[in-house]
Amino acid sequence: MPSVGIVASGNGKQPNVPTIGTATAGAGNASVAFTTVTYYGKGGSLTGYVATSTPGSLTGSNATGSPITVNSLTAGTAYTFTVRTEALAAGILINSPESAASNSVTPTAGTLRRCTSFQISIACCTNTSQCGTLGAGVTCTPANGFFDPDNC
């Protein structure tokens, strides 16, 4: 989203630029630290902060402060980040200029989790009310606990 430098009817002013801190890479994401600012716009309020990646212009936001997590980053790609302040004055969203760029970080790939074992129990039932519910273990057993192949 581009920054708006217009202030409506003198009711607000452009918010201050946050000071960038350290970016830390994660699995497909990055955490971007920064120093928050105070907004003194007349009749306005600070609404939050937005971090933007380079490359990709991917964003993350936080209404309360630092840090901001930016998700959906490509593993093995180096990124830097900037942070801007957003404020609302006279019903208009006003953005600060972008901060200086952060340090460069390279996210890793997420950890894949694999099932190493599972159990399936299937039994024939003469009607659905005799069977247990199909759930995480995929179990269907007649209510009486006996399997009758003649009823399949």
N, C-alpha and C positions, 0 to 999 in steps of 0.2 A: 504494500500500500504506500503510495507516495506521501511525503510530508506536506502538511498544509501550513503555509506561513502567514495566512491571513487571520487577523483577530477581529471578531465581529463586535462592532459598537463599543470598543474599548473595554469589554467585559472580561477579557482574559489576555494572557500573553503566552508566548511559546514556552513550553517547559524546558528545563535545563537538560543537558545531555548527561546520561549516566557515564560513570567511569568504568571502562571495561576491566575485568579481572582475568582470571585464568579459565580457559576452556579445558575440559577433561573428557576424553573419549570413552565411550561405552560400547556395548554390543548393539550396533545399528543406531546409536544416538550419541549425543554429547551434552554435557552439563556446562552451561555458560554462567560464570560468576561475574557480578558487577556491583558497583556501589550505587545505591538508590539515591534519588534526589527528592527535594521538597518542592512542591508546586505552590506558588503564591498568586496564581491568576485570580483576579477579582470575580467572584461568583462561579469559579470553576473548581474542578476537582481532578486529581490525578486518578486515572483509571487503570493504569498498569504499564507493563514493559513488554517489548517484543524483541526477540533475538532473531537475526536473519543470517542464514549460511551463505558462504561463497565457496564453491559454486552451488548452483541449484536454487538459490533464494527460498530455501525451506525455512519455515518459521516455527517458533514456539513462543508462548506467552505466559505471563504470570501477573496476576492482578496485585499481588502483595509485595513482590520483591525478588531478591536473588536467592538461589540460582534459577535459571530457566533451562528446561530440557528441550532439545530439538530432536525430534524423532524422524524415522524413515530415511536415515543417512545410509549411503552406500559403503559397505565394508571395503577397506583398502583405498578409499578416496580421501585425500587430505582436504580439510575444511578450515576456514577461519569464520569468525562471527562478529557481527556488530549488534549493538543494543540501542533501542530508542525508547523514549518515554512517551506515553500517550496521556493526554488530558482532555477533559470535556469542559468547554466554556461556552456559554450562551447556546447550548445545544449543538455545538460544532466540535468535532474531534480534531484536536491539534496535536501534531507530532513534533518532537524535538528532532534536531538533526541526528544522524547516526553517530554512534561513538566511534572511537578508533577501533581498528580490527584487533581481534584476539590473537593469541598464539595459534599456530596451526596444529590440528589434531587429526588422527586417522582412526575412525571407528573400526571395530572388529566385527566379525560375523557373530550372530547369535548362536547360542548353544542349542544343538538339536537334542531333543529327548526322544528316546526310543523305548518302546515296551520290550522287555526282555522275557516276560512270561505272562500268560493269561490263561484263564480256564473258561471253557464253555460247557454248559450242561443243558442238554435238550431232551425233553421227554414228550411223548405223545399224550394228548389230552382229548377226552371226548367232547369237551366244550371249554370255552375260554374261562369260564368261572372256576374250573378245576385247576387251572394253571396259575402259578405265581406270576408276578409282573416281570416284564423284560426290563432289565436295568443295566447297571454298569458291568455286572458279571454275566449278562445274558443268560439268565437261569429261568427255565420253565419246568416245573415239577408238579405233578398232580398234588392236590391238596392232601391226599392221604399218604403221599410219599411212595406209592407203588407205581411201577411202570407196567402196563398191560399191552403187549404187542398186538393182541387181538383187537384192541380198540383204535389202532392207528389207521 
